[in-house]
Structure formats: C-alpha cells, structure tokens
Amino acid sequence: MKKLTILAIAIGFVLCSNILKADDEPEFKNYNMISGYVEYKISGRATATQQLYFEEYGKYEAKYTQGEVDRTAGMDPADKQGVSKKVKFSSVDLVTPDGVYSISLDEAKGFKGPAPDNKKIIEKFEAENGNFDKVQEQTMKEGGFIKKGKEKVLDKDCDLWELEKNGANVKVWLWKGIELKIVQNAQGLTSTQEAVKIVEEQEIPFNKFDVPTGITWLDPKTGQPIKDK
C-alpha cells in the first residue's frame, strides 16, 4: 500500500510538471528568446540610433529612436527652397497586449491602434508544433522574401533574406527573429540599420513599455487630433 501511495505521488508530480511546462510555453513567439536588448546604428537619409527592448518573446516590445533626418528639397515636398535641412527627432514605437503606439516624443503626438491580432501566427505555431524556425521561414516567404543563405552579423549566424519589389530591394539578416541588419535600396537612396550590441535574456524594466502621458493622439487617416468623445 505504501509503495502504491509513493507511486501515485510520483505520477502526480510528473503530471503537474508537464502542466506547468505547457502553461509556461507561449502560444507564439515574435523572437526566439524570452527577453533582450539590441542597439542599432541607422544611416542613410536618417542618421540615428535605436534601442530595441522586448519581453515575453516579444509580447511586449519598445523601440526608442533618436537622430536627425535630411529634409532636402526634392525629398520633402514641404521644402521648396532647395536647401539641405537636418531635422532632429526622437520617437518610440510600442507593442503591448493593450495596443500598438507610434509616438513622436519631440512633438508629443502619435498614433495608436488595437492590440495585434495574433490568431494567424498562433495557428502557424500550432501547425508546426512550435518550431520557431519553420514559422519564421513560412512568414518570410509569404512576404515575398527569398532566402539567400547565411551570413554573420555581430558573430551571429543569420539567415539572409532578400525582397525585390517595384524597383526596390530589401535585404534582412535574421537571427532568432531579430532583424540584426536591414539594407533598403529604393529610388537611388540606400538606408542601413545594423545592430552594434546585443544583450540576450536580459530582464527588461517594464516601464520601458509604458505609454508616455500627455500625448495628442492623431487620426491615422487625416493626421488631425482625435476629439475626446
């Protein structure tokens, strides 16, 4: 009887462990690591730095960008003087379970939308038994990208993907779902975003994902402030 009791306890422990493990496994992943921080350097029409923070496999994500953009005449319809003009900017883009936000910190203005609908990506993970690499490859191919091989960025083995569309060329170096490098060529202009630092599995303070206060929200169709109802 004593042996049966011990056996029952052991079986119960195994079952509970499996349930806990299943509960801990997310339905989907935007990144193939729980949390992290990536620092980027951006060059081209804009010269900037960007900091990417994410938690819970990308369920929470924040991109802070600071720099200056070239608004030379012919590039910006609002500038008719033909004078090169560098304009500084600071922005944050947030993805949370409550919504998505794109905010100009300089102007205290921004756009907001509903939380991402992850139904399709969840279905993909279910179909591939949670295999992140297969889901990522399927998603990239659906977007029109062609896999070109592997190359290293920051000593990480990245999958190199390329897209040719409407005269534009985009190359993306992906590692664990993170875009470590992006090069875009369109209308004779080249822009590059490349990671210069990665910190893996770093716990991120959740205030990084807070929506700033005092923001004037704009209508995405008209660009005009949304009136409070």
Short mmCIF file of the C-alpha atoms (twelve columns), coordinates in Angstrom:
data_MODEL
# 
_entry.id   MODEL 
# 
loop_
_atom_site.group_PDB 
_atom_site.id 
_atom_site.type_symbol 
_atom_site.label_atom_id 
_atom_site.label_alt_id 
_atom_site.label_comp_id 
_atom_site.label_asym_id 
_atom_site.label_seq_id 
_atom_site.Cartn_x 
_atom_site.Cartn_y 
_atom_site.Cartn_z 
_atom_site.pdbx_PDB_model_num 
ATOM 1   C CA . MET A 1   0.000   0.000  0.000   1 
ATOM 2   C CA . LYS A 2   2.837   2.339  0.909   1 
ATOM 3   C CA . LYS A 3   4.523   1.640  -2.457  1 
ATOM 4   C CA . LEU A 4   1.297   2.426  -4.303  1 
ATOM 5   C CA . THR A 5   0.962   5.724  -2.438  1 
ATOM 6   C CA . ILE A 6   4.527   6.730  -3.313  1 
ATOM 7   C CA . LEU A 7   3.929   5.740  -6.949  1 
ATOM 8   C CA . ALA A 8   0.738   7.812  -7.085  1 
ATOM 9   C CA . ILE A 9   2.569   10.818 -5.670  1 
ATOM 10  C CA . ALA A 10  5.351   10.391 -8.231  1 
ATOM 11  C CA . ILE A 11  2.874   10.181 -11.128 1 
ATOM 12  C CA . GLY A 12  1.037   13.214 -9.833  1 
ATOM 13  C CA . PHE A 13  4.302   15.163 -9.643  1 
ATOM 14  C CA . VAL A 14  5.160   14.296 -13.259 1 
ATOM 15  C CA . LEU A 15  1.696   15.300 -14.476 1 
ATOM 16  C CA . CYS A 16  1.857   18.619 -12.613 1 
ATOM 17  C CA . SER A 17  5.313   19.292 -14.021 1 
ATOM 18  C CA . ASN A 18  4.065   18.711 -17.561 1 
ATOM 19  C CA . ILE A 19  1.091   21.013 -16.990 1 
ATOM 20  C CA . LEU A 20  3.337   23.753 -15.632 1 
ATOM 21  C CA . LYS A 21  5.701   23.360 -18.561 1 
ATOM 22  C CA . ALA A 22  2.810   23.615 -21.024 1 
ATOM 23  C CA . ASP A 23  1.490   26.714 -19.279 1 
ATOM 24  C CA . ASP A 24  4.913   28.363 -19.406 1 
ATOM 25  C CA . GLU A 25  5.259   27.768 -23.154 1 
ATOM 26  C CA . PRO A 26  3.790   30.730 -25.080 1 
ATOM 27  C CA . GLU A 27  1.233   30.302 -27.870 1 
ATOM 28  C CA . PHE A 28  3.580   32.105 -30.250 1 
ATOM 29  C CA . LYS A 29  6.920   33.905 -30.318 1 
ATOM 30  C CA . ASN A 30  7.977   37.043 -32.153 1 
ATOM 31  C CA . TYR A 31  11.546  36.375 -31.001 1 
ATOM 32  C CA . ASN A 32  13.136  33.060 -30.113 1 
ATOM 33  C CA . MET A 33  14.278  34.224 -26.696 1 
ATOM 34  C CA . ILE A 34  12.346  35.411 -23.670 1 
ATOM 35  C CA . SER A 35  13.819  38.893 -23.405 1 
ATOM 36  C CA . GLY A 36  16.594  41.033 -24.795 1 
ATOM 37  C CA . TYR A 37  18.084  44.364 -25.739 1 
ATOM 38  C CA . VAL A 38  19.519  45.358 -29.120 1 
ATOM 39  C CA . GLU A 39  21.221  48.625 -30.004 1 
ATOM 40  C CA . TYR A 40  21.261  49.776 -33.641 1 
ATOM 41  C CA . LYS A 41  23.035  52.322 -35.793 1 
ATOM 42  C CA . ILE A 42  20.989  53.783 -38.668 1 
ATOM 43  C CA . SER A 43  22.447  55.538 -41.722 1 
ATOM 44  C CA . GLY A 44  21.088  56.922 -44.982 1 
ATOM 45  C CA . ARG A 45  18.554  59.714 -45.254 1 
ATOM 46  C CA . ALA A 46  18.284  59.464 -41.465 1 
ATOM 47  C CA . THR A 47  21.262  59.220 -39.142 1 
ATOM 48  C CA . ALA A 48  20.150  57.754 -35.858 1 
ATOM 49  C CA . THR A 49  20.491  55.247 -33.073 1 
ATOM 50  C CA . GLN A 50  17.779  52.882 -31.929 1 
ATOM 51  C CA . GLN A 51  17.256  50.724 -28.844 1 
ATOM 52  C CA . LEU A 52  15.034  47.647 -29.015 1 
ATOM 53  C CA . TYR A 53  13.684  46.181 -25.773 1 
ATOM 54  C CA . PHE A 54  11.455  43.122 -25.608 1 
ATOM 55  C CA . GLU A 55  9.966   40.785 -23.010 1 
ATOM 56  C CA . GLU A 56  7.927   37.576 -23.044 1 
ATOM 57  C CA . TYR A 57  9.179   36.570 -26.502 1 
ATOM 58  C CA . GLY A 58  8.120   39.932 -27.961 1 
ATOM 59  C CA . LYS A 59  4.669   40.132 -26.419 1 
ATOM 60  C CA . TYR A 60  5.977   43.453 -25.125 1 
ATOM 61  C CA . GLU A 61  8.236   45.472 -27.414 1 
ATOM 62  C CA . ALA A 62  9.635   49.003 -27.396 1 
ATOM 63  C CA . LYS A 63  11.797  50.766 -29.995 1 
ATOM 64  C CA . TYR A 64  13.322  54.109 -28.990 1 
ATOM 65  C CA . THR A 65  14.900  56.075 -31.854 1 
ATOM 66  C CA . GLN A 66  16.902  59.320 -31.739 1 
ATOM 67  C CA . GLY A 67  18.650  61.131 -34.578 1 
ATOM 68  C CA . GLU A 68  18.239  63.526 -37.459 1 
ATOM 69  C CA . VAL A 69  16.643  63.229 -40.888 1 
ATOM 70  C CA . ASP A 70  17.591  65.003 -44.116 1 
ATOM 71  C CA . ARG A 71  14.668  67.054 -45.458 1 
ATOM 72  C CA . THR A 72  16.393  68.430 -48.533 1 
ATOM 73  C CA . ALA A 73  14.194  69.959 -51.241 1 
ATOM 74  C CA . GLY A 74  13.017  67.329 -53.666 1 
ATOM 75  C CA . MET A 75  12.934  64.797 -50.849 1 
ATOM 76  C CA . ASP A 76  10.367  66.613 -48.740 1 
ATOM 77  C CA . PRO A 77  7.502   68.260 -50.694 1 
ATOM 78  C CA . ALA A 78  7.108   70.802 -47.892 1 
ATOM 79  C CA . ASP A 79  10.588  72.230 -48.608 1 
ATOM 80  C CA . LYS A 80  10.659  74.347 -51.799 1 
ATOM 81  C CA . GLN A 81  13.888  76.274 -51.167 1 
ATOM 82  C CA . GLY A 82  16.421  73.715 -52.347 1 
ATOM 83  C CA . VAL A 83  18.288  73.960 -49.061 1 
ATOM 84  C CA . SER A 84  19.605  70.927 -47.219 1 
ATOM 85  C CA . LYS A 85  17.932  70.776 -43.851 1 
ATOM 86  C CA . LYS A 86  18.691  68.400 -40.993 1 
ATOM 87  C CA . VAL A 87  15.852  67.940 -38.529 1 
ATOM 88  C CA . LYS A 88  16.363  66.194 -35.190 1 
ATOM 89  C CA . PHE A 89  13.775  63.735 -33.953 1 
ATOM 90  C CA . SER A 90  13.038  61.356 -31.077 1 
ATOM 91  C CA . SER A 91  10.369  58.679 -31.182 1 
ATOM 92  C CA . VAL A 92  9.102   55.493 -29.580 1 
ATOM 93  C CA . ASP A 93  7.150   52.594 -31.058 1 
ATOM 94  C CA . LEU A 94  5.401   50.258 -28.622 1 
ATOM 95  C CA . VAL A 95  3.686   46.895 -28.943 1 
ATOM 96  C CA . THR A 96  1.745   45.671 -25.904 1 
ATOM 97  C CA . PRO A 97  -1.275  43.436 -25.242 1 
ATOM 98  C CA . ASP A 98  -3.270  46.671 -24.840 1 
ATOM 99  C CA . GLY A 99  -2.408  48.180 -28.219 1 
ATOM 100 C CA . VAL A 100 0.261   49.455 -30.606 1 
ATOM 101 C CA . TYR A 101 1.601   53.008 -30.457 1 
ATOM 102 C CA . SER A 102 3.850   55.177 -32.660 1 
ATOM 103 C CA . ILE A 103 4.814   58.399 -30.903 1 
ATOM 104 C CA . SER A 104 6.892   61.483 -31.686 1 
ATOM 105 C CA . LEU A 105 8.434   62.382 -28.341 1 
ATOM 106 C CA . ASP A 106 9.509   65.804 -29.646 1 
ATOM 107 C CA . GLU A 107 6.004   66.823 -30.644 1 
ATOM 108 C CA . ALA A 108 4.117   64.778 -28.016 1 
ATOM 109 C CA . LYS A 109 1.907   63.454 -30.824 1 
ATOM 110 C CA . GLY A 110 1.251   59.965 -32.032 1 
ATOM 111 C CA . PHE A 111 -0.951  57.236 -33.418 1 
ATOM 112 C CA . LYS A 112 -2.455  54.305 -31.581 1 
ATOM 113 C CA . GLY A 113 -4.229  51.161 -32.681 1 
ATOM 114 C CA . PRO A 114 -5.700  47.958 -31.268 1 
ATOM 115 C CA . ALA A 115 -3.561  45.137 -29.954 1 
ATOM 116 C CA . PRO A 116 -2.115  42.855 -32.658 1 
ATOM 117 C CA . ASP A 117 -4.368  40.037 -33.843 1 
ATOM 118 C CA . ASN A 118 -2.085  37.041 -33.331 1 
ATOM 119 C CA . LYS A 119 -4.591  34.410 -34.467 1 
ATOM 120 C CA . LYS A 120 -2.753  33.559 -37.703 1 
ATOM 121 C CA . ILE A 121 0.685   33.333 -36.103 1 
ATOM 122 C CA . ILE A 122 -0.733  31.149 -33.313 1 
ATOM 123 C CA . GLU A 123 -2.217  28.832 -35.947 1 
ATOM 124 C CA . LYS A 124 1.178   28.617 -37.662 1 
ATOM 125 C CA . PHE A 125 2.901   27.659 -34.405 1 
ATOM 126 C CA . GLU A 126 0.257   25.017 -33.742 1 
ATOM 127 C CA . ALA A 127 0.669   23.589 -37.258 1 
ATOM 128 C CA . GLU A 128 4.469   23.444 -36.888 1 
ATOM 129 C CA . ASN A 129 4.388   22.107 -33.305 1 
ATOM 130 C CA . GLY A 130 6.010   25.273 -32.005 1 
ATOM 131 C CA . ASN A 131 9.001   25.121 -34.374 1 
ATOM 132 C CA . PHE A 132 10.120  28.775 -34.484 1 
ATOM 133 C CA . ASP A 133 12.468  28.443 -37.476 1 
ATOM 134 C CA . LYS A 134 9.795   26.847 -39.663 1 
ATOM 135 C CA . VAL A 135 7.224   29.503 -38.765 1 
ATOM 136 C CA . GLN A 136 9.727   32.296 -39.436 1 
ATOM 137 C CA . GLU A 137 10.646  30.820 -42.830 1 
ATOM 138 C CA . GLN A 138 6.981   30.440 -43.782 1 
ATOM 139 C CA . THR A 139 6.233   34.029 -42.766 1 
ATOM 140 C CA . MET A 140 9.149   35.458 -44.736 1 
ATOM 141 C CA . LYS A 141 8.209   33.520 -47.871 1 
ATOM 142 C CA . GLU A 142 4.611   34.727 -47.583 1 
ATOM 143 C CA . GLY A 143 6.010   38.271 -47.549 1 
ATOM 144 C CA . GLY A 144 7.756   37.650 -50.879 1 
ATOM 145 C CA . PHE A 145 11.273  37.186 -49.460 1 
ATOM 146 C CA . ILE A 146 13.740  34.675 -50.881 1 
ATOM 147 C CA . LYS A 147 16.306  33.005 -48.637 1 
ATOM 148 C CA . LYS A 148 19.824  33.682 -49.922 1 
ATOM 149 C CA . GLY A 149 21.895  31.763 -47.405 1 
ATOM 150 C CA . LYS A 150 23.647  32.616 -44.162 1 
ATOM 151 C CA . GLU A 151 25.910  35.485 -43.118 1 
ATOM 152 C CA . LYS A 152 27.290  36.672 -39.802 1 
ATOM 153 C CA . VAL A 153 26.328  39.892 -38.033 1 
ATOM 154 C CA . LEU A 154 27.935  40.540 -34.645 1 
ATOM 155 C CA . ASP A 155 29.277  36.991 -34.882 1 
ATOM 156 C CA . LYS A 156 25.715  35.600 -35.022 1 
ATOM 157 C CA . ASP A 157 24.759  33.175 -37.816 1 
ATOM 158 C CA . CYS A 158 21.909  34.981 -39.570 1 
ATOM 159 C CA . ASP A 159 19.533  33.872 -42.284 1 
ATOM 160 C CA . LEU A 160 19.835  36.336 -45.166 1 
ATOM 161 C CA . TRP A 161 16.529  37.161 -46.876 1 
ATOM 162 C CA . GLU A 162 16.003  39.355 -49.942 1 
ATOM 163 C CA . LEU A 163 12.948  41.032 -51.483 1 
ATOM 164 C CA . GLU A 164 12.729  42.663 -54.923 1 
ATOM 165 C CA . LYS A 165 9.540   44.654 -55.484 1 
ATOM 166 C CA . ASN A 166 8.550   47.680 -57.574 1 
ATOM 167 C CA . GLY A 167 12.179  48.565 -58.269 1 
ATOM 168 C CA . ALA A 168 13.125  48.427 -54.590 1 
ATOM 169 C CA . ASN A 169 15.478  45.952 -52.945 1 
ATOM 170 C CA . VAL A 170 15.392  44.935 -49.290 1 
ATOM 171 C CA . LYS A 171 17.834  42.625 -47.522 1 
ATOM 172 C CA . VAL A 172 17.217  41.374 -43.985 1 
ATOM 173 C CA . TRP A 173 19.610  39.444 -41.751 1 
ATOM 174 C CA . LEU A 174 17.510  37.479 -39.218 1 
ATOM 175 C CA . TRP A 175 18.713  35.772 -36.055 1 
ATOM 176 C CA . LYS A 176 16.213  34.262 -33.621 1 
ATOM 177 C CA . GLY A 177 13.574  36.506 -35.165 1 
ATOM 178 C CA . ILE A 178 15.635  39.650 -34.562 1 
ATOM 179 C CA . GLU A 179 16.485  41.818 -37.568 1 
ATOM 180 C CA . LEU A 180 20.199  42.309 -36.913 1 
ATOM 181 C CA . LYS A 181 20.687  44.153 -40.199 1 
ATOM 182 C CA . ILE A 182 18.399  45.728 -42.813 1 
ATOM 183 C CA . VAL A 183 19.560  47.328 -46.068 1 
ATOM 184 C CA . GLN A 184 16.985  49.046 -48.289 1 
ATOM 185 C CA . ASN A 185 17.592  50.470 -51.770 1 
ATOM 186 C CA . ALA A 186 14.813  52.490 -53.385 1 
ATOM 187 C CA . GLN A 187 14.785  55.390 -55.854 1 
ATOM 188 C CA . GLY A 188 18.557  55.716 -55.673 1 
ATOM 189 C CA . LEU A 189 18.587  56.009 -51.888 1 
ATOM 190 C CA . THR A 190 20.166  53.460 -49.567 1 
ATOM 191 C CA . SER A 191 19.364  53.134 -45.876 1 
ATOM 192 C CA . THR A 192 21.009  50.744 -43.444 1 
ATOM 193 C CA . GLN A 193 20.083  49.649 -39.953 1 
ATOM 194 C CA . GLU A 194 22.617  47.413 -38.229 1 
ATOM 195 C CA . ALA A 195 22.909  46.037 -34.710 1 
ATOM 196 C CA . VAL A 196 26.019  47.110 -32.822 1 
ATOM 197 C CA . LYS A 197 25.172  45.475 -29.482 1 
ATOM 198 C CA . ILE A 198 23.035  42.564 -28.267 1 
ATOM 199 C CA . VAL A 199 22.243  41.531 -24.703 1 
ATOM 200 C CA . GLU A 200 20.452  38.172 -24.578 1 
ATOM 201 C CA . GLU A 201 17.928  37.112 -21.951 1 
ATOM 202 C CA . GLN A 202 18.214  40.399 -20.080 1 
ATOM 203 C CA . GLU A 203 15.281  41.221 -17.827 1 
ATOM 204 C CA . ILE A 204 13.801  44.493 -19.057 1 
ATOM 205 C CA . PRO A 205 12.205  47.053 -16.681 1 
ATOM 206 C CA . PHE A 206 8.528   47.087 -17.622 1 
ATOM 207 C CA . ASN A 207 8.378   50.886 -17.538 1 
ATOM 208 C CA . LYS A 208 10.144  50.731 -20.911 1 
ATOM 209 C CA . PHE A 209 6.788   49.602 -22.323 1 
ATOM 210 C CA . ASP A 210 4.734   52.349 -20.681 1 
ATOM 211 C CA . VAL A 211 2.812   54.679 -22.973 1 
ATOM 212 C CA . PRO A 212 4.001   58.268 -22.333 1 
ATOM 213 C CA . THR A 213 1.479   60.646 -20.814 1 
ATOM 214 C CA . GLY A 214 0.362   63.940 -22.346 1 
ATOM 215 C CA . ILE A 215 0.274   62.624 -25.916 1 
ATOM 216 C CA . THR A 216 -2.085  64.117 -28.503 1 
ATOM 217 C CA . TRP A 217 -3.469  61.201 -30.493 1 
ATOM 218 C CA . LEU A 218 -3.943  61.717 -34.216 1 
ATOM 219 C CA . ASP A 219 -6.412  60.206 -36.650 1 
ATOM 220 C CA . PRO A 220 -4.389  57.909 -38.962 1 
ATOM 221 C CA . LYS A 221 -6.500  58.914 -41.968 1 
ATOM 222 C CA . THR A 222 -6.472  62.704 -41.569 1 
ATOM 223 C CA . GLY A 223 -3.493  63.327 -39.290 1 
ATOM 224 C CA . GLN A 224 -5.716  65.591 -37.224 1 
ATOM 225 C CA . PRO A 225 -6.121  65.350 -33.426 1 
ATOM 226 C CA . ILE A 226 -8.803  62.924 -32.287 1 
ATOM 227 C CA . LYS A 227 -11.503 64.703 -30.334 1 
ATOM 228 C CA . ASP A 228 -12.420 63.198 -26.998 1 
ATOM 229 C CA . LYS A 229 -15.895 61.726 -27.059 1 
# 
